[in-house]
Amino acid sequence: MLRIWGRTNSINVQKVLWCCHELSLDYERIDAGSDFGVTDTPEYMAMNPNRLVPTIDDGDIRLWESNVIVRYLAQKHNYGRLCPADIATRFDAERWMDWQATVFWPALRPLFIALIRAPPRQRDATVISKGESLSLSALRILDARLSSRTFLAGDVFCMGDIPAAATVHRWYALDIHHPDLPNVLRWYDLIRARPPFQRIVMTPLS
């Protein structure tokens, strides 16, 4: 059985769990990271030298990096739908997965940490202001992209939507001003109608 190490409030773990539920996969999840520890043990570091979550063990294959895990599971279990078979569509999806990791989440993460995980007395107004500005700039890119298609890589939901949608959910859940982004909102409404997203991602931020 697929084994997944990670805590359920981690955005990176949520991506993987959401993907598993889209694929109706059975899995065993082991609490790890943050207050659960585990990631600093020699056994875990042998699987993932970064000491981060998630990590998966799927028989002879062990992987870390959430977006890579999503790609792997989608190709293994649902090639042609969740993992697009058309090469242009597939790599269109993949670049938006990389964009989430290199542009969108780095812009939003400091804002998320400041508003959700930092004690109120430690909140830095400069960090919050910059986080709002940078994350909105990223979202405007997303909004422009979605002006001409239903989902990020075309007319069908696929693996390319998972990382960005998990991040967009956090942006909407934060107590900040949310300017009108009609295409992002239309897409987000489609995403949050999906039961696996409701079950895994639409949980209180922590």
N, C-alpha and C positions, 0 to 999 in steps of 0.2 A: 504493500500500500504506500502511496505517496505520503511522505512526512514533511511537515512544514514547521520550521522554527520561527516564532515571532509573536508579538503581542497584537491584539486585535485593534488597538487604537492607533497603530502606525499606518501612515498612508501607504508606505511601501508594502507592508503585509496585506493591507486591504486590497491593493491591486491584484495580488496573487490569489487571495481568497475569492474575490469577485470573479476572476477568471475561472477558478475551479467550479464555482456555482453555475456560471454560464455553460460550462461543459458537463455539468452533473457528475463531477468526479468525487469519488470517496477519498478522504484524506484524514490523516491524524495531525493535529496541530499541537505543538509543544510550546508553552509559554516561554518566551525568552526576550531579553532586552530590557533596558531600563530597570525598574524595581525587581524584575524577575531574575536578573542576573543571567547566568548560563553562558553568555557570549564571551566571557573572559576565561572560561575553562579550557584546558588543553584540548579536550575532545572537540569542542566547538571551533576553536581556532584552527584545528586541523582541517575542518570543512570550509571555514570562511576566515581567512587571515585578517579581514577588515574588522571582525568582531561586531558586525552589524546584522540587522535582520531585514528581510527574511533570508533563510537558507532552505533549500529543499534537498531531499534525498529520494530519488526515484529509481530504486534498484541500483544499476551501475552508474547512474548519473547523479552527480551532486552539483548544484548551481547556486550562486548568489547573484545579486543585482536584480531587482524586482522586474524591470522591464524586459530583461533577458529571460527571466522565468516565464513571464506572460507569453513572450514569443515562442518559447519552447513548448509550453503546454498547448498553445493554440495550434502550432504546426503538428504536434504529435497526435492530438485528439480531434482536431476539427479543421484540417487542411482543406481549403476551398471555401470556407465561410469565415470563421473567426480569424483564421490566417488566410488571407486572400491568395488564390492560386495564380492570378494574373500578376506578372512580375512588376509591372508599373504600379498597380494598385497596392501590392504588398510593400514595396519600398516607399511609396507615398505614406502608407500607414506607419512604417518604421521611422521615417524622419520626424513625424509628429510625436512619436514616442520619445525619440532623442531630444526633441525640442522641449518636451515637458521636463526632462531631466536636466537640461543644460540652460534653459532660459526661464521657463515658467515657474518651476518649483524653487529655484534659487532666488527668484524675485519675491515669491510669496512666503517662503519659509521664515525669514526673519520677522515678518509681520505676524505670522501664526505663533511663533515662539513668544513674541512680546505680548500678545493679547491673550494667549491661552495658557502658556506654561510659565511665564515669568510672574512673580508676585506683583501686584499693582504698584507697590512702592518702588519697584525696580524697572518699571517701564520707561523706556527712553523715547521721548516724543520725536526725536530726530529719526530714529530707526523706524518708528511707526509711520511717519510721514513719507519717508523714502520707500518703505515697503508698499504703501498704498499706491504711490506713483508708479513704481516699477511693475507691480503686478497688474495695474490697470493698462499699462503700455502693452504688456504681454497679452492681456485679454482683448485688446483692440486688434491685435494680429489674428487672434483666434476668431473674433467676430467677422473680420474681413474674409477669412478663409471659409467660414460657414455661410457666407452670403450666396454662394453658388452651388451648395451641395447640402444634403441632409445630414450626413455624418462626415467625419474628418477625411476619410479616404473615398468618399463617394456616397452612394444611395443606401448602403447597407452597413449596419453596425459591425465593427470588427475590432481586432486587438488594438488598433491605433487610437480608438476612442477611450480606452480604459485609463491610461495614466492621466490624460488631460481632464477627463471627467471627474476623477477622484480629487484632482486639484481644484477644479472649478467648484466642487461642492464645498470645500473648505473656504474658498473666497466668499461664497454666498452665505455661509454660516457664521462668518466673522461679523462682529458688531462694528461695521464701517459703512461709509456711504457706497452704494452700489449704483453707479451711473447706468443709464439705459444702454444695454447691449442686446439688441433684439435677436440677432442670429445666435448668439451664445445662449440666451434664455430659451429660445425655441428648441435648440439642441439639448440643453440641460433638462427641459421638460420631458423630452423623449427618453433621455437616459434615466431620469428618476422614476419613470413609469415601469422600469424593469425590476422584477422582484429580486434578483440577485443583488442589484445595486442598493435597493431598499434595505435588504437584510444585512449587508456587509458594510456599506459605506455611509448610509444615512443614520449614523449613530452620533451621540453627543461628542463634541470635540473635547479632547483631553490630552 
